[in-house]
Amino acid sequence: MSDSAQFDLQRRRVLLGMAATGAAIAGSSLSCPAMAANAAQVTAAPSSEKTRGHHAFHGTHQSGIVTPRPACGMLVAFDVLAGDRDDLERLFRTLNERIGFLMTGGVVPQVDPKLPPTDSGILGPVVSPDNLTVTVSVGESLFDQRFGLTGAKPKHLSRMLGFPNDALDPAQCHGDLSLQFCANTPDTNIHALRDIVKNLPDLLLVRWKQEGSVPPQAPARPGTPAQSARNFLGFRDGSANPDSNDNQAMEQIVWVRRGSDEPAWAANGSYQAVRIIRNFVERWDRTPLQEQESIIGRIKASGAPMDGHHETQVPDYSQDPHGKLTKLDAHIRLANPRTPQSQANLILRRPFNYSNGVNKNGQLDMGLLFICYQADLEKGFISVQTRLNGEPLEEYLKPVGGGYFFSLPGVTGPQDFLGRTLLEATQPQTTTKA
């Protein structure tokens, strides 16, 4: 063997030895303990203690309205296929049973393997509640002649009509019934939807569906208020929302009160307005920052009003009557002029960002799944949106779907069920002959 060949052979032996030694060290107890402890498999499921969190199903009001908003939301509208009142009651009772289980969690019942399983299995054999809420609301079309509900329709419930800037797609509008799903993860919402569809195949037909999310925020520093999440325009969304922990304010703004001009059965319910609002993000991202802030009426980085320094400050329009700081047609100024009269128009917003992929023209299809609640639909959302007609922000957004619904009162206990008060209020009167 030549000297050159001998050198190459020796070199290969040395390199192979070094590789073997490195591998042995990496796999031995001499390797870094922290690295060994964190060496999870690439396909291992993310872990979170929040999957065990849950909200109460029973209560005066339904969960998912003033309940803290989790990271994932979904609004699904349905056509009701029930043929009569008995079918409608079966629909409500089944929803009551399934939602009660899904929000609480538990072991999935097992059946003969020759039969379809009782659960989709996407959460495993034990369903974790994952802070799930499912809020049931009914649309104006449910109060037609089919079930004898006409005389019990909530006073302000109507079919959503288009505003001047709308381009509503009928396939994404209205519905006899809506379900709002909110949970920590999208899989929990999908699991709940599939459970309900599986158990009500002859009574419900999906009309349209929109999923959304909210970006989690880092915990606020001690002594500082929590910040609102940002929408896909990059601005904080919810800065001026009423305090959902203020029960007195919620009684005034959100809940239909007993003794009001609404039907008695509707007490403790709420009007739900839903809008799918597409954002033209490409156009927005090419707009100067100064113009963006003038259109919204807030400082983009901090969320503060134009005359403030932090998000929670309340703008003082009395000191800016001509709109030198906050334009008179700025979004926040039109939505809430902060006059004694506009106090009657307050709403509780619960929005989610959505992203539906790419349109045929190559533009991103994303925007806001806007959801809000109020005790009076006309004084609330409809009045606010009417003030916003023609605002400069319309150049950058286009509402394409949604609907108006009425969220049913809560289930007060095990003997109660969703929709009971509505069915009892419209129970046909029976007469007996002498």
Buried (B, 14 or more C-beta within 10 A) or exposed (E): EEEEEEEEEEEEEEEEEEEEEEEEEEEEEEEEEEEEEEEEEEEEEEEEEBBEBBBEBEBEBBBBBBBEBBBBBBBBBBBBBBEEBEBBBBBBBBBBEBBBBBBBBEEBEEEEEEEEBEBBEEBEEEBBBBBBBBBBBBBBBBBEEBBBBEEBBBBBBBEBEEBEBBEBEEEBBBBBBBBBBBBBBBEBBBBBBBBBBBBBEEBBBBBBBBBBBBEEEEEEEEEEEEBBBBBBBBBBBBBBBBEBEEEEBBEBBBBBEEEBEBBEBBBBBBBBBBBBBBBBBEEBEEBEEEEBBBBBBBBBEBBBBBBBEBBBBEBEBEEBEEBEBBBBBBBBBBBBBBEEEBEEBBBBBBBBBBBEEEEEEEEBBBBBBBBBBBBBBBBBBBBBBEBBEEBBBBEBBBBBBBBBBBBBBBBBEEEBBBBBBBBEBBEEEEEEEE
